Amino acid sequence: MSALPPIDQSTLPLDIQKGSQARRDAYTAGLGFEQMLVQQLTDSVTEDSQDAMGGDSPYASLLPQALTDGIMNAGGLGLARQLTDAMAPLASVAPAGTAPTASTDGGASAPTAPTTTGTEETAK
């Protein structure tokens, strides 16, 4: 398995480029994990289909890395972005004049409907 090649900072998503160092580090780690996963998947695919590719051809051993490089150079699978968002989420910004609220469930709850007191008139 090869090491993650140097990452051209200009190819990173804009929010990663302009984000904190922790977010850039998380994205780099996510890319490394994604590349390792893709490498394992392509190794498995080529092992399972080696007969269809000509058996023990000297070129068959080059296929997994070529597939991995092609997938990663085309932007990968999107796992690095998801891992970055999980490891180093963006700071949420509350609209002006409102206080940010804390959520104990990670923001997974649905918004609640406004409550009524029964004194409001119904428009007809």
VMD Tcl script that builds the backbone (N, CA, C; Angstrom):
set m [mol new atoms 372]
animate dup $m
set s [atomselect $m all]
$s set {name element resname resid chain x y z} {
  {N N MET 1 A 0.843 -1.170 0.000}
  {CA C MET 1 A 0.000 0.000 0.000}
  {C C MET 1 A 0.889 1.234 0.000}
  {N N SER 2 A 0.507 2.222 -0.760}
  {CA C SER 2 A 1.322 3.433 -0.846}
  {C C SER 2 A 0.824 4.474 0.152}
  {N N ALA 3 A 1.697 5.391 0.490}
  {CA C ALA 3 A 1.334 6.485 1.395}
  {C C ALA 3 A 0.515 7.507 0.633}
  {N N LEU 4 A -0.218 8.292 1.364}
  {CA C LEU 4 A -1.021 9.346 0.760}
  {C C LEU 4 A -0.095 10.374 0.129}
  {N N PRO 5 A -0.260 10.643 -1.161}
  {CA C PRO 5 A 0.616 11.624 -1.801}
  {C C PRO 5 A 0.339 13.028 -1.250}
  {N N PRO 6 A 1.288 13.931 -1.443}
  {CA C PRO 6 A 1.054 15.310 -0.982}
  {C C PRO 6 A -0.236 15.856 -1.605}
  {N N ILE 7 A -0.972 16.598 -0.822}
  {CA C ILE 7 A -2.255 17.127 -1.278}
  {C C ILE 7 A -2.082 18.565 -1.713}
  {N N ASP 8 A -2.483 18.848 -2.940}
  {CA C ASP 8 A -2.453 20.216 -3.450}
  {C C ASP 8 A -3.569 20.989 -2.749}
  {N N GLN 9 A -3.198 21.967 -1.943}
  {CA C GLN 9 A -4.166 22.717 -1.142}
  {C C GLN 9 A -5.210 23.428 -1.998}
  {N N SER 10 A -4.865 23.765 -3.245}
  {CA C SER 10 A -5.829 24.468 -4.100}
  {C C SER 10 A -6.948 23.549 -4.574}
  {N N THR 11 A -6.777 22.227 -4.441}
  {CA C THR 11 A -7.822 21.299 -4.871}
  {C C THR 11 A -8.782 20.937 -3.743}
  {N N LEU 12 A -8.489 21.404 -2.528}
  {CA C LEU 12 A -9.376 21.123 -1.406}
  {C C LEU 12 A -10.665 21.924 -1.550}
  {N N PRO 13 A -11.761 21.407 -1.026}
  {CA C PRO 13 A -13.005 22.192 -1.031}
  {C C PRO 13 A -12.793 23.534 -0.326}
  {N N LEU 14 A -13.497 24.539 -0.757}
  {CA C LEU 14 A -13.310 25.903 -0.259}
  {C C LEU 14 A -13.485 26.001 1.255}
  {N N ASP 15 A -14.487 25.312 1.804}
  {CA C ASP 15 A -14.679 25.413 3.255}
  {C C ASP 15 A -13.548 24.744 4.027}
  {N N ILE 16 A -12.869 23.790 3.416}
  {CA C ILE 16 A -11.712 23.157 4.054}
  {C C ILE 16 A -10.513 24.101 3.954}
  {N N GLN 17 A -10.314 24.712 2.787}
  {CA C GLN 17 A -9.210 25.654 2.594}
  {C C GLN 17 A -9.291 26.806 3.586}
  {N N LYS 18 A -10.492 27.344 3.773}
  {CA C LYS 18 A -10.667 28.525 4.613}
  {C C LYS 18 A -10.980 28.170 6.062}
  {N N GLY 19 A -11.117 26.881 6.345}
  {CA C GLY 19 A -11.457 26.434 7.686}
  {C C GLY 19 A -10.248 26.393 8.606}
  {N N SER 20 A -10.480 25.885 9.775}
  {CA C SER 20 A -9.427 25.801 10.788}
  {C C SER 20 A -8.415 24.710 10.424}
  {N N GLN 21 A -7.280 24.758 11.092}
  {CA C GLN 21 A -6.252 23.738 10.878}
  {C C GLN 21 A -6.785 22.362 11.279}
  {N N ALA 22 A -7.596 22.311 12.323}
  {CA C ALA 22 A -8.176 21.031 12.761}
  {C C ALA 22 A -9.058 20.448 11.669}
  {N N ARG 23 A -9.798 21.304 10.976}
  {CA C ARG 23 A -10.668 20.826 9.881}
  {C C ARG 23 A -9.828 20.330 8.707}
  {N N ARG 24 A -8.741 21.036 8.380}
  {CA C ARG 24 A -7.850 20.583 7.292}
  {C C ARG 24 A -7.195 19.260 7.660}
  {N N ASP 25 A -6.769 19.135 8.909}
  {CA C ASP 25 A -6.161 17.880 9.361}
  {C C ASP 25 A -7.160 16.731 9.313}
  {N N ALA 26 A -8.399 17.003 9.707}
  {CA C ALA 26 A -9.439 15.973 9.667}
  {C C ALA 26 A -9.708 15.545 8.229}
  {N N TYR 27 A -9.713 16.504 7.299}
  {CA C TYR 27 A -9.955 16.185 5.891}
  {C C TYR 27 A -8.801 15.341 5.340}
  {N N THR 28 A -7.569 15.687 5.689}
  {CA C THR 28 A -6.407 14.922 5.239}
  {C C THR 28 A -6.473 13.492 5.780}
  {N N ALA 29 A -6.834 13.350 7.045}
  {CA C ALA 29 A -6.979 12.012 7.632}
  {C C ALA 29 A -8.103 11.249 6.936}
  {N N GLY 30 A -9.191 11.931 6.637}
  {CA C GLY 30 A -10.307 11.307 5.926}
  {C C GLY 30 A -9.905 10.832 4.539}
  {N N LEU 31 A -9.096 11.640 3.841}
  {CA C LEU 31 A -8.608 11.228 2.522}
  {C C LEU 31 A -7.720 9.989 2.623}
  {N N GLY 32 A -6.880 9.951 3.643}
  {CA C GLY 32 A -6.016 8.794 3.835}
  {C C GLY 32 A -6.827 7.532 4.091}
  {N N PHE 33 A -7.851 7.638 4.936}
  {CA C PHE 33 A -8.711 6.499 5.211}
  {C C PHE 33 A -9.453 6.074 3.953}
  {N N GLU 34 A -9.987 7.055 3.222}
  {CA C GLU 34 A -10.735 6.749 2.004}
  {C C GLU 34 A -9.845 6.044 0.986}
  {N N GLN 35 A -8.608 6.507 0.834}
  {CA C GLN 35 A -7.694 5.871 -0.110}
  {C C GLN 35 A -7.393 4.434 0.317}
  {N N MET 36 A -7.185 4.227 1.608}
  {CA C MET 36 A -6.907 2.877 2.099}
  {C C MET 36 A -8.107 1.961 1.860}
  {N N LEU 37 A -9.311 2.453 2.103}
  {CA C LEU 37 A -10.513 1.665 1.877}
  {C C LEU 37 A -10.680 1.322 0.399}
  {N N VAL 38 A -10.507 2.308 -0.462}
  {CA C VAL 38 A -10.636 2.070 -1.904}
  {C C VAL 38 A -9.580 1.060 -2.366}
  {N N GLN 39 A -8.363 1.177 -1.832}
  {CA C GLN 39 A -7.300 0.224 -2.177}
  {C C GLN 39 A -7.704 -1.198 -1.784}
  {N N GLN 40 A -8.247 -1.361 -0.586}
  {CA C GLN 40 A -8.682 -2.687 -0.137}
  {C C GLN 40 A -9.813 -3.225 -1.014}
  {N N LEU 41 A -10.746 -2.364 -1.388}
  {CA C LEU 41 A -11.848 -2.787 -2.249}
  {C C LEU 41 A -11.348 -3.199 -3.629}
  {N N THR 42 A -10.440 -2.427 -4.208}
  {CA C THR 42 A -9.937 -2.783 -5.540}
  {C C THR 42 A -9.062 -4.027 -5.485}
  {N N ASP 43 A -8.317 -4.212 -4.393}
  {CA C ASP 43 A -7.548 -5.456 -4.237}
  {C C ASP 43 A -8.489 -6.657 -4.222}
  {N N SER 44 A -9.574 -6.540 -3.481}
  {CA C SER 44 A -10.541 -7.624 -3.376}
  {C C SER 44 A -11.199 -7.924 -4.722}
  {N N VAL 45 A -11.581 -6.874 -5.429}
  {CA C VAL 45 A -12.227 -7.057 -6.733}
  {C C VAL 45 A -11.278 -7.750 -7.707}
  {N N THR 46 A -10.041 -7.327 -7.748}
  {CA C THR 46 A -9.109 -7.912 -8.709}
  {C C THR 46 A -8.713 -9.338 -8.323}
  {N N GLU 47 A -8.652 -9.644 -7.019}
  {CA C GLU 47 A -8.379 -11.023 -6.607}
  {C C GLU 47 A -9.517 -11.938 -7.037}
  {N N ASP 48 A -10.755 -11.467 -6.855}
  {CA C ASP 48 A -11.918 -12.281 -7.193}
  {C C ASP 48 A -12.090 -12.474 -8.694}
  {N N SER 49 A -11.595 -11.546 -9.471}
  {CA C SER 49 A -11.793 -11.626 -10.919}
  {C C SER 49 A -10.486 -11.848 -11.676}
  {N N GLN 50 A -9.489 -12.409 -11.014}
  {CA C GLN 50 A -8.175 -12.575 -11.633}
  {C C GLN 50 A -8.237 -13.482 -12.858}
  {N N ASP 51 A -9.057 -14.509 -12.837}
  {CA C ASP 51 A -9.166 -15.407 -13.986}
  {C C ASP 51 A -9.675 -14.662 -15.222}
  {N N ALA 52 A -10.616 -13.765 -15.014}
  {CA C ALA 52 A -11.172 -13.010 -16.136}
  {C C ALA 52 A -10.159 -12.033 -16.716}
  {N N MET 53 A -9.145 -11.650 -15.919}
  {CA C MET 53 A -8.150 -10.681 -16.380}
  {C C MET 53 A -6.886 -11.354 -16.901}
  {N N GLY 54 A -6.881 -12.666 -17.035}
  {CA C GLY 54 A -5.714 -13.325 -17.593}
  {C C GLY 54 A -4.831 -13.999 -16.569}
  {N N GLY 55 A -5.372 -14.359 -15.443}
  {CA C GLY 55 A -4.597 -15.098 -14.456}
  {C C GLY 55 A -3.508 -14.276 -13.808}
  {N N ASP 56 A -2.288 -14.800 -13.824}
  {CA C ASP 56 A -1.157 -14.150 -13.165}
  {C C ASP 56 A -0.368 -13.264 -14.112}
  {N N SER 57 A -1.041 -12.489 -14.889}
  {CA C SER 57 A -0.397 -11.566 -15.806}
  {C C SER 57 A 0.440 -10.561 -15.018}
  {N N PRO 58 A 1.592 -10.153 -15.560}
  {CA C PRO 58 A 2.390 -9.144 -14.847}
  {C C PRO 58 A 1.649 -7.813 -14.717}
  {N N TYR 59 A 0.708 -7.577 -15.584}
  {CA C TYR 59 A -0.042 -6.322 -15.528}
  {C C TYR 59 A -1.217 -6.392 -14.554}
  {N N ALA 60 A -1.652 -7.600 -14.207}
  {CA C ALA 60 A -2.790 -7.744 -13.296}
  {C C ALA 60 A -2.475 -7.161 -11.926}
  {N N SER 61 A -1.227 -7.231 -11.510}
  {CA C SER 61 A -0.865 -6.697 -10.195}
  {C C SER 61 A -0.890 -5.165 -10.166}
  {N N LEU 62 A -0.866 -4.530 -11.325}
  {CA C LEU 62 A -0.894 -3.066 -11.394}
  {C C LEU 62 A -2.319 -2.511 -11.362}
  {N N LEU 63 A -3.287 -3.361 -11.646}
  {CA C LEU 63 A -4.663 -2.900 -11.762}
  {C C LEU 63 A -5.240 -2.307 -10.471}
  {N N PRO 64 A -5.077 -2.942 -9.312}
  {CA C PRO 64 A -5.679 -2.357 -8.105}
  {C C PRO 64 A -5.205 -0.928 -7.829}
  {N N GLN 65 A -3.906 -0.682 -7.953}
  {CA C GLN 65 A -3.402 0.670 -7.687}
  {C C GLN 65 A -3.890 1.653 -8.747}
  {N N ALA 66 A -3.964 1.200 -10.006}
  {CA C ALA 66 A -4.467 2.075 -11.067}
  {C C ALA 66 A -5.933 2.436 -10.821}
  {N N LEU 67 A -6.730 1.453 -10.407}
  {CA C LEU 67 A -8.135 1.736 -10.098}
  {C C LEU 67 A -8.258 2.699 -8.920}
  {N N THR 68 A -7.470 2.456 -7.889}
  {CA C THR 68 A -7.492 3.333 -6.713}
  {C C THR 68 A -7.108 4.757 -7.093}
  {N N ASP 69 A -6.023 4.896 -7.840}
  {CA C ASP 69 A -5.578 6.229 -8.261}
  {C C ASP 69 A -6.644 6.927 -9.092}
  {N N GLY 70 A -7.280 6.188 -9.993}
  {CA C GLY 70 A -8.330 6.774 -10.832}
  {C C GLY 70 A -9.511 7.267 -10.013}
  {N N ILE 71 A -9.933 6.452 -9.054}
  {CA C ILE 71 A -11.066 6.844 -8.208}
  {C C ILE 71 A -10.716 8.059 -7.358}
  {N N MET 72 A -9.544 8.030 -6.738}
  {CA C MET 72 A -9.152 9.140 -5.864}
  {C C MET 72 A -8.891 10.422 -6.659}
  {N N ASN 73 A -8.302 10.313 -7.848}
  {CA C ASN 73 A -8.052 11.498 -8.676}
  {C C ASN 73 A -9.339 12.108 -9.213}
  {N N ALA 74 A -10.396 11.296 -9.279}
  {CA C ALA 74 A -11.690 11.797 -9.742}
  {C C ALA 74 A -12.526 12.360 -8.597}
  {N N GLY 75 A -11.956 12.451 -7.407}
  {CA C GLY 75 A -12.673 13.030 -6.279}
  {C C GLY 75 A -13.038 12.032 -5.200}
  {N N GLY 76 A -12.705 10.785 -5.390}
  {CA C GLY 76 A -12.981 9.781 -4.370}
  {C C GLY 76 A -14.446 9.439 -4.270}
  {N N LEU 77 A -14.798 8.845 -3.146}
  {CA C LEU 77 A -16.167 8.403 -2.911}
  {C C LEU 77 A -16.977 9.393 -2.083}
  {N N GLY 78 A -16.339 10.409 -1.563}
  {CA C GLY 78 A -17.018 11.388 -0.720}
  {C C GLY 78 A -16.928 11.073 0.764}
  {N N LEU 79 A -16.210 10.014 1.113}
  {CA C LEU 79 A -16.091 9.651 2.522}
  {C C LEU 79 A -15.274 10.668 3.305}
  {N N ALA 80 A -14.250 11.237 2.683}
  {CA C ALA 80 A -13.401 12.208 3.388}
  {C C ALA 80 A -14.233 13.389 3.872}
  {N N ARG 81 A -15.165 13.851 3.063}
  {CA C ARG 81 A -16.034 14.980 3.446}
  {C C ARG 81 A -16.900 14.592 4.633}
  {N N GLN 82 A -17.491 13.407 4.575}
  {CA C GLN 82 A -18.367 12.973 5.662}
  {C C GLN 82 A -17.582 12.760 6.956}
  {N N LEU 83 A -16.401 12.187 6.839}
  {CA C LEU 83 A -15.568 11.987 8.022}
  {C C LEU 83 A -15.129 13.324 8.617}
  {N N THR 84 A -14.800 14.278 7.759}
  {CA C THR 84 A -14.403 15.609 8.235}
  {C C THR 84 A -15.539 16.268 8.992}
  {N N ASP 85 A -16.736 16.186 8.441}
  {CA C ASP 85 A -17.888 16.799 9.099}
  {C C ASP 85 A -18.179 16.140 10.442}
  {N N ALA 86 A -17.864 14.846 10.562}
  {CA C ALA 86 A -18.082 14.149 11.830}
  {C C ALA 86 A -16.975 14.451 12.841}
  {N N MET 87 A -15.725 14.556 12.365}
  {CA C MET 87 A -14.596 14.754 13.274}
  {C C MET 87 A -14.398 16.211 13.671}
  {N N ALA 88 A -14.643 17.132 12.739}
  {CA C ALA 88 A -14.424 18.562 12.998}
  {C C ALA 88 A -15.554 19.357 12.359}
  {N N PRO 89 A -16.738 19.323 12.977}
  {CA C PRO 89 A -17.881 20.017 12.375}
  {C C PRO 89 A -17.661 21.518 12.299}
  {N N LEU 90 A -18.316 22.124 11.325}
  {CA C LEU 90 A -18.285 23.580 11.207}
  {C C LEU 90 A -18.990 24.179 12.414}
  {N N ALA 91 A -18.509 25.313 12.870}
  {CA C ALA 91 A -19.180 26.013 13.964}
  {C C ALA 91 A -20.472 26.596 13.406}
  {N N SER 92 A -21.571 26.344 14.089}
  {CA C SER 92 A -22.839 26.881 13.602}
  {C C SER 92 A -22.919 28.357 13.959}
  {N N VAL 93 A -23.496 29.100 13.057}
  {CA C VAL 93 A -23.610 30.540 13.253}
  {C C VAL 93 A -25.084 30.870 13.418}
  {N N ALA 94 A -25.421 31.501 14.532}
  {CA C ALA 94 A -26.801 31.903 14.786}
  {C C ALA 94 A -27.076 33.211 14.059}
  {N N PRO 95 A -28.307 33.413 13.584}
  {CA C PRO 95 A -28.648 34.681 12.938}
  {C C PRO 95 A -28.462 35.843 13.908}
  {N N ALA 96 A -28.217 37.014 13.373}
  {CA C ALA 96 A -27.992 38.202 14.200}
  {C C ALA 96 A -29.191 38.446 15.104}
  {N N GLY 97 A -28.909 38.747 16.370}
  {CA C GLY 97 A -29.972 39.063 17.316}
  {C C GLY 97 A -30.554 37.852 18.018}
  {N N THR 98 A -30.060 36.652 17.707}
  {CA C THR 98 A -30.567 35.461 18.388}
  {C C THR 98 A -29.422 34.776 19.099}
  {N N ALA 99 A -29.743 34.076 20.134}
  {CA C ALA 99 A -28.725 33.339 20.879}
  {C C ALA 99 A -28.666 31.915 20.345}
  {N N PRO 100 A -27.466 31.359 20.202}
  {CA C PRO 100 A -27.381 29.970 19.760}
  {C C PRO 100 A -27.974 29.054 20.819}
  {N N THR 101 A -28.590 27.965 20.368}
  {CA C THR 101 A -29.189 27.020 21.302}
  {C C THR 101 A -28.381 25.743 21.305}
  {N N ALA 102 A -28.354 25.098 22.438}
  {CA C ALA 102 A -27.635 23.833 22.564}
  {C C ALA 102 A -28.623 22.695 22.363}
  {N N SER 103 A -28.187 21.662 21.694}
  {CA C SER 103 A -29.008 20.489 21.473}
  {C C SER 103 A -28.311 19.297 22.093}
  {N N THR 104 A -29.037 18.516 22.849}
  {CA C THR 104 A -28.425 17.358 23.489}
  {C C THR 104 A -28.397 16.147 22.584}
  {N N ASP 105 A -29.114 16.191 21.462}
  {CA C ASP 105 A -29.144 15.034 20.578}
  {C C ASP 105 A -28.344 15.259 19.300}
  {N N GLY 106 A -27.434 16.219 19.296}
  {CA C GLY 106 A -26.601 16.473 18.125}
  {C C GLY 106 A -27.342 17.134 16.991}
  {N N GLY 107 A -28.479 17.748 17.248}
  {CA C GLY 107 A -29.237 18.426 16.201}
  {C C GLY 107 A -30.115 17.489 15.403}
  {N N ALA 108 A -30.342 16.264 15.897}
  {CA C ALA 108 A -31.105 15.283 15.127}
  {C C ALA 108 A -32.606 15.413 15.335}
  {N N SER 109 A -33.049 16.184 16.305}
  {CA C SER 109 A -34.482 16.274 16.556}
  {C C SER 109 A -35.138 17.193 15.540}
  {N N ALA 110 A -36.388 16.905 15.284}
  {CA C ALA 110 A -37.150 17.706 14.333}
  {C C ALA 110 A -37.587 19.001 15.000}
  {N N PRO 111 A -37.745 20.071 14.205}
  {CA C PRO 111 A -38.216 21.318 14.788}
  {C C PRO 111 A -39.623 21.131 15.349}
  {N N THR 112 A -39.927 21.845 16.388}
  {CA C THR 112 A -41.252 21.743 16.982}
  {C C THR 112 A -42.147 22.831 16.432}
  {N N ALA 113 A -43.438 22.521 16.396}
  {CA C ALA 113 A -44.411 23.486 15.906}
  {C C ALA 113 A -44.665 24.520 16.992}
  {N N PRO 114 A -44.986 25.761 16.597}
  {CA C PRO 114 A -45.280 26.775 17.607}
  {C C PRO 114 A -46.512 26.373 18.412}
  {N N THR 115 A -46.494 26.687 19.673}
  {CA C THR 115 A -47.645 26.366 20.520}
  {C C THR 115 A -48.629 27.524 20.483}
  {N N THR 116 A -49.901 27.181 20.687}
  {CA C THR 116 A -50.930 28.226 20.721}
  {C C THR 116 A -51.580 28.216 22.083}
  {N N THR 117 A -52.106 29.368 22.448}
  {CA C THR 117 A -52.750 29.497 23.761}
  {C C THR 117 A -54.255 29.401 23.652}
  {N N GLY 118 A -54.772 29.352 22.447}
  {CA C GLY 118 A -56.208 29.261 22.264}
  {C C GLY 118 A -56.858 30.622 22.160}
  {N N THR 119 A -56.128 31.695 22.332}
  {CA C THR 119 A -56.704 33.034 22.286}
  {C C THR 119 A -56.538 33.680 20.919}
  {N N GLU 120 A -55.798 33.020 20.022}
  {CA C GLU 120 A -55.592 33.596 18.701}
  {C C GLU 120 A -56.862 33.426 17.856}
  {N N GLU 121 A -57.114 34.392 16.995}
  {CA C GLU 121 A -58.249 34.305 16.106}
  {C C GLU 121 A -57.847 33.605 14.822}
  {N N THR 122 A -58.739 32.851 14.258}
  {CA C THR 122 A -58.488 32.140 13.020}
  {C C THR 122 A -58.911 33.036 11.870}
  {N N ALA 123 A -58.008 33.265 10.902}
  {CA C ALA 123 A -58.304 34.090 9.731}
  {C C ALA 123 A -59.180 33.303 8.775}
  {N N LYS 124 A -60.205 33.959 8.248}
  {CA C LYS 124 A -61.100 33.278 7.311}
  {C C LYS 124 A -61.010 33.866 5.955}
}
mol reanalyze $m
mol bondsrecalc $m
mol representation Tube
mol addrep $m
